[in-house]
């Protein structure tokens, strides 16, 4: 492409970089907006735009623009150029499924296929038949975590109240011949969703064997990978010549996979109220629960409940049982099983996160309390992997105590879909904020202060950022998360609320506001660490001469009531050796700590006045920390 093309919409402008695809009625470009963000722009060529193609382009735009399913391409913007070129703007995907065919492990191929099934099934439930499914029309990015069905240019739209009717004559043949069902190759034949199921059968077989199955002697999946031979019977039924002999709908394919215990097939339904396709929530099986539900604070390893097998399926337990089961696995010293169980739980999170998004994207909170309630529901999505991490910390076993990988996974899920409200898109960062607080509370409870400091010093790269920073320098992760309006007061209220929302946290940390006390104690430690970090940098003069300081850690922990504040401080200084080890490790002399701590406290007092207006609204409970520990 010699000269970049300019595309202007009502609010945005785009500049093309290169052509990335071309079809019968137009071309697709890679483009950038004014902020240098990448997009794909599909342009309808006016010279090829018959009345029928114009209507199909409009139908495709309307369907994809109103779509909110994670496995169907979403249209973000649209417009018309001065020379009458219609166009619309989509997210840019790195590649298509074509480049993955035959090049990925069968297990990964199956997981990809399940995501494709979700996208096509969602279209079917919205009365849309694709009719041109092929690997080139399946787009992938983010290491194949983000998979969408695209190019609905020749789809059949039955929602005539919404879409433009397109008259297709009996002489018109649609779809790519190679992936077309038999009824699509014969003029005048009725074509329904079973044509898409036929194409999906071809794609599944090709993904693993590299061969498109035609005729009777095609290369089967079992001949390539014996372990996946069970897929051959599904492919065979999907490829029946007579549509009535195929699966009638995609849900039947999923039921087959679920019945065989294969793959992570998730069933879906159409929400009549919201006119959206949403996952069918899984319900735990009825019957006796695998664990006794005794209460108490953080327990030592020898207090875990015995079970017949530490491999009890975690996903069928209530939240507290995730913690208990993880504890029994840790007690058995089986690190591989522990990691395996956490990895199993991770697989559930993207779908559950998607369900949470669907609930709140069109019902966005209007008040601070509603924001907190929304964040509470989002946190619940991640608690099944957070609880085993807390059990790992509590164990004090070197194999299990380090939780940077869990933190990294939580943050990485924020890349799954970046479009929408910041309060919704950045939920994973709010969960990471909560995780570091719960992790810190667990470290205080188990007298592992250095472990808490190690986590907050972890280098983190946030979404859309290229540079890593330690966790404690990232405001979203220590006190100002987007989901909670970037307001540290709302965020602190959220932290002080979660134990009342989840009884499982009371079972782990104890009743009588124990979790709140441990979190408050942890934030006192963070404030002391921030002081030490300033001295370690050699910024003594700034501390002495500045009229005010810019704090990384918000001071909201000073706003708790007198009883909680005092007990929090007691919990912190009971581990005086741990506090001294932190300052020794940072090579900050005790004399300097004793000399400059009063200056730091005065700055903190000034900061609290800015936050809370009056002295009676806060109290610096750890004011005497240096005196109590270092004297």
Order of alpha helices (4+ residues) and beta strands (2+ residues): beta-beta-beta-beta-alpha-beta-beta-beta-alpha-beta-beta-beta-beta-alpha-alpha-alpha-alpha-beta-beta-alpha-alpha-alpha-alpha-alpha-alpha-alpha-beta-beta-alpha-alpha-alpha-alpha-alpha-alpha-alpha-alpha-alpha-alpha
